[in-house]
Amino acid sequence: MTPETLALLRTPEGVNALAAAAEVAAGDPLAAASALRARGVGAELASAALTQVDLRRRAVAKFGERAARMFFTRPGLEQATRAVVAERRARRLAAAGVRTMADLGCGLGSDALAAASAGIFVYAVETDPLTAEVARANAAALGLDDRIKVDRADATSVRVEDYDAVFADPARRRAGRGRVFDPRSYSPPWDFVAALAGRVPRTVLKLAPGIDHDLLPPGAEGEWVSVDGDLVEAAFWCGPLATVARRATLLRTAAGDKGAAGTTGASAAGERAGGVFELTGSGVAAATVGPVGRYLFDPDPAVVRSHLVAEFAATVGGRLADPDIAYVYADEPVETPFGRRLEITDVLQFSLKRLRALLRDRGVGRLEIRKRGSALEPDQLRRDLRLSGPEAASLVLTRVAGAPTAMLCRPV
C-alpha cells in the first residue's frame, strides 16, 4: 500500500470497495478479486480493499471491534501495542496528571489512540510516510483527530520539553534484518531514548520483553506485561511515574479469562482489579531453596522476566528446587493467577528407558512437555518415547539440585 492508495480507500469509492470486499472476502482470494471487479471496482482498489479486510480481521485480536474502522499495514499490525495494554497504560498516565504527551515512533497509533481516549492530547511522530498517514487516518476514523496531531518527523527533532510526558517506542526491526536485539541498533538510538527521562521526568519507554534489567534508569520502574499468558512487552516508567522497582502485570481478556482478578504485592495483598493481576517487588530477592513438593507452579512469563519469582514463591508458600530455575514447588494447592499449577505424581532422575516404561505403565498416549534447564528437544523426545494409550499427562524436564530430572504431572 502507498499513501495514495490509502487516500483512495478513504474516499466514498474506497469506503464502498471496503464494504464490498468484506462481503466477498471469505474463500478463494482470486474469486473474491473477480467478484469485486464484477462490481466495477478497479484492480488496484480491489486488491487494496481485500488486503485491508484481511488485516482488519487479523487485527480484531489486538483492537477488538475498533479494528473494523481502522487501517493497517502488515508490519505495523505485527508491531502495534495491543489495545488492552495501551488502554491500561493510558489510564495510568491520565491518573498521574498527564494532559499532554509526545509519542515518539507512534506506528499505526495504538498508544496515541488510547491516550487520546483517556483525555490526553498527543503529538505523535513517525518517520515512515505511509505509517504516519495510517496513524492519521486511524485518529480520524475513531473520531480522535482533535486530540491527536500526527507528523512525519524524526523523534530526535521533537521539543519533548513542551509536553507533560513522553512515550517512546523505538523501532526494533530493520528492513531485511528482522528483529534487532541490541538496543544500540534501535531507532531512535538507545542513547537518545535513555536520556529522555532527564529531559521530561514523566517518561515511559516501551521495549522488548528481553531488555536487559541493567538498562533500567536509576529510580525507574521496570514492568513486564503478559496478555493471556503471552509475554508482550516491557515498559520502563521513569521519574514520578515509578511507584515500585519491578512489576509483573498479567492482563486477562474476555477470551482468555480464567477467573477472578487481583493485585498482589510482595506482601501478598489481594486487592481486586478487574482483569488485571499485578505482582510487585524488588526484583533482587532470593527465593528459598528446598525439596520438590507435591505441587509444581510454572510462573507466568511476566513474573519470570521481571525477576519476581521469589515474590511469587512467597505468595504460594513455595520454594525452588534449583536456585537457577524458575519452577516453584509447594506442598499445598494454593490458588494463584500468577502461574499454572501441576500436581506431581512421579519424580525420577532422567532416563529415557525408565521414563518410557513409566509412561507405558500409565497408558499415556498424549503428553504435554514443558522444560526449563534441560537441553532435550521435546519433539525428538516425544518420538523416542513411542507413546501409546488413552491417558494424557504433563511431563516437566528440569534440574533438581543440578541433576537432570523428569516429573510426571497432572494439571490442577
N, C-alpha and C positions, 0 to 999 in steps of 0.2 A: 504494500500500500504506500502511496505517496500523499503528501499534504493535499495535492489536487484531488486525488480520489476520495480522501476523507471529506473534503469540502463538498464533493458531489453527493456523497452519502447523506449529507445533512440538508440537501435541498429537498423540496417536495417530491421530485422524481426519485431521489435516493431513498427517502422515507418509504415511498410506495414499493421500491425494489426490495427493501429490507423486509417489509411486511409479506411480500410475495415469496421471498426466499424462506421465511420462517414456515410458510405453508408447505413448501415442496422439498425442504432440506432433508427430511428423513429418507433413507435409502441410498440408491446409487448416485454419486456426485455428478456423473455425466448426464444422467436422466434429469436431475434437478436443474442443471445448467440449461439443458434443452427446453425444459418446461418454462424457465424464465424467459429464454429467448422467444419462445412461442407467445409469450405475453407482451412482447415488444421491448423487453429490457436488453440493452446492448451488452455485448460480450464482456467488456471491461467492467461495467457496473454490475452485471450478473455475478462475475467472479468475486468482486469485492463484497457484494451483499452476502453471498453464500459463505465467504470466509468469516465475515462478521457474525453471522448467525451461529456458525460453529464455535467461534471464540466466546460468544455470549453464553452458549450452552455450557462450555467448559468453565466459564467464569462464575457460574452460579455457586459453585463450591466455595469461592472466596468472597463473593459480593452479594449473594442472595438475590432477591427479586430486583435489586437495582441493576443487575447485570443486563437485563433486557433493554435498558435505556442507554447503556454506556457503549463506548468504543474501545477497541483493544488492538494491540499488535501481539504477535506470538511471544516474543521475548519480554515485552512489557508485562503481559499477563503472568508469565512464569515468575518474574521478579517482584510483582506487586505485593504489598503487605495485605494479608487477609483482613477483611473488614472488621471482624471481631477483635483483632489485635489493634488495629488503627483506632477503632472507636473507644476501646478501653484507654489507650494512650491519650487520646484527645480529652476524655473526661478527666483524667488525672491532671493534664496541663491546665484545663479550664478551672479545676478546683484549686490549683496553685496560683490562680490570679492572672494567668496568661491571657491577654486580649489580642495581641498581635504576634505573628510568628513568621520567620523566614524559613522556607522549606527548600533546602539545597539538594538538588537532584530529585525532583518530585516524581519522576517516572510518569505513569499514567494518572497519578493524582490521588492514590488511595488515602495516604495520610493527610493530604491537604483537604480532601473532601470530608474526612472525619472531623478534622479540626474546625473547618467552617461550619459543619453541622452542629458543633458544640459551641458556636458563637464566637470563634476566633477568626480574625481577619488574617489571611495567609498571603504572603508574597512568595510565589513558587517559581523556581528557575530550573531549567533543563537545557542541556547543551544540544541534544539531538532535535533537529527541527520538527520531524514527524511526531516524536513523543511529546514535545511541547504542545503541538497542535491537538493531539489526542487529549492531553490533560485539560486544555482549554475547552474542548468540546464536551468533556465529561462534566466539567463545572457547569456549563450551560445546560446540559441535558438534565442535571439534577437540580436546577434552579439555584445554584450556589455561586454564580459568576459575579454577584455583587459582593461576595466575601472572599473571593479568590482572584488574584491577579497573577497570570502566568506569563513569564517572559522566557524567550530563548536567550540564555546568558550563561556565562561561566560562573560557577559558585564562588570562585575567589574574587569576583568583581563586586559582590553584593556588600553594601554597607550594613552588616548584620547588627551593628550597634543601634540602628534605628528601630529595632523590634524588641518586644518583651522577651522573646525566646527564639532559639534556633533549633531546628530539627534537620539533621544531616543523614542522608542515606547514600554513602559513597558507592559508586559503581564498582562491582566486584567481578565483572566479566569483561573480556576483550574479544573483539571480532576475530574468529579463527583460533582463539586460545582457550575458550571456555571459561570456567571459573578461575578467579585469581585468589590465592590463599595468602599471599604475602601482603600485609597492609601497606607496605611501601609502594605497591603497584596499584593501590586504589585510585579512583578518580572522583573528586579531587584527592591529592596525595595525603597520606596519613599525617604528615607534619601540620598541614593546614587544618585538617579535621580535629586533631588533638588539641590545637591551640584555640579552638572556638570558645571553649568554656572560659578561657582567660579574657575573652572579649565580651561575651554575653554569658553571665553566670548560669542562667537557666537554659542549658543546652542539653539536648537528647541526641545520642548517636545510635542509629540502627546499624547493627553489624552482624556478621555471620556468626552462627552459634559456636563455631570452633575458635573464636577470637581468644587470644592469649590473655589470661587474667592479669598478667603483668602490665598490660597496656591500659588498664583501668586508671583514669586520672586520680590523683590523691583526693580522698574525701568523697569520691563519686560512688554511686550505687550501681552494681552490676546485676542486671536482670536477665534471666533466661526464660523464654516463653515456649510452651508447647500447646498445641491445639489437638484435642482428642488423641493425645499420645504421640503426636509428631512434633519434634523439636523444630521450630520455625525461625527463631531469631534470638539474638542477644541485643540488649539495649543498655547503654551507659547513661544514667541520669546524673547530671552534674549540678554543682552549686546547691542552692536551696531546694532543688527538686529531689535530692538524695535524702532518703529517710532511714535506710538501713545499709549494711555493707553488701549483702548478697540477697537476692530474691529469686525464688523459683515460682513462676506463675503458670498454672495449668488452667487452660480455658476449655470448657466443655460446650460444644454446640448442641442444638436440639438433636441432631442426628447421632452425635457421639456421646450424649449424656448417659452416664451410668449410675446416677444417684444424686444425692444432695450435695450442696457445695459449702465450702467454708474457708476460713483463713487461719493458718497456723503459724505462729512464730516459734522461735526456739523453745519458748515456754509452753508450747502446745495449747495455746488458747484456741477456742473454737468458734470464732465469730462467723456467722453465716454471711455469704456474699454472692448469692445467685449462682451463676455458672462459673465462678472464678474460685480457684483454690490457690493460696499463697503460702509458701514456706520461706521463712526468713532466718538469717543468722549471720555469723561472722565469715563463713567460708573457709575458716582455718582450723575449726575444731577437729579433734581426733575422736573417732568412734572407738568404743570398747571392742576388743578382740577376744573371741571366745569360741566355744564349740558350736557345731551345727545344731540347730534346734529342730523342732517339729515342722516349723513353717519357714519358708523362704520368701522374702519380699524382693521383687525386682523393681527398683525405683524408676519413676518416670525419668526420661532423659533430661528434662529441665532440672530435676533435682541433682542428677549426676553432674551435668555440665556446670551448675552453679556452685559445685563443691559443698553441697549441703547434705551429704549422705549421713554425716554424724548427727546432724539435727533431725533428719528423718528417722534414723535408728532410735533416737531418744523418744520419739512420739509413739513408737510401737514396742518399746521395751526391748529393743533388739541389739545386735552386735554383728561384727564382721567375723568371718572365719579366716579371712586373709586380709591383712591391712591394706593391700593394694587393689582389692577387687570389690566393686560396689554392689555385692549381694548382701542383704541384711537377713539375719536369722533370728527367730524369736520362738518362744515356747507357747505363746497364746495367739489365737486367731484374731488379732486386732483389726477392726475396720479402718481403712485409710484410703483417701483418694490419691495418695502420692506414690503408689506403687501397686503392682499386681502381686497378689498373694497366692502361693502354691503350697500345698501340703506335701511334705516329703515322705515317701513310702520306703525308699531304699537309698542307701549311700554306699558306694563302692569305689575303691581306687580303680582308675580307668584301666579296663582290659577289654578289648574287643570281644574276645571269646566269652568272658563272663557276662558282659552286657548282652550279647546276642542270646545266651542261654536264659538270662533273666527275662528278657522281652518275649522269648518264645514260651516260657512257662506261664507268663501273664497273658498270653494271647494278644499281644499288642501288634496291631497292623497299621495304626495311624499314630504318627509320632511328631509332636512339635519339638523342635530342638532350639534351645537358647544357649548362648555361651558368653562367658567373659573369662579372660585369662587362659584360653585354650587355643591352640593352633589348628585344631581339627576343623575340616571343612564339612559343614552339616550335610550338604548334598552327597558328597562321597561317603560319609559315614552312614547315611540312610541306605545307600546302595549296599554297603558292606554288611549292614545288619540283616538284610534279607527279611524284612518284616512280613508277617502274615498273621492274620487273626482278626477278630471282630472288635477288639478293645482299642481305646485311644488313651494316650498318656503324654506327659511333657517330660523331656529329658533336658537337664541342665548340665552343661560341661563347664567346669571351673577348676579352681585350685583351692585346697584346704591346707593351710599351713605349708604351702609351697608344693604340695603333691597333686598331680592331675587327678581329678575326681569327677565321677558321674553320679548324678542324683536323679532318680526316677520320681516323678511328682504327679499330682493331680491338681487341676485348678480348683480354687475355692471361690 
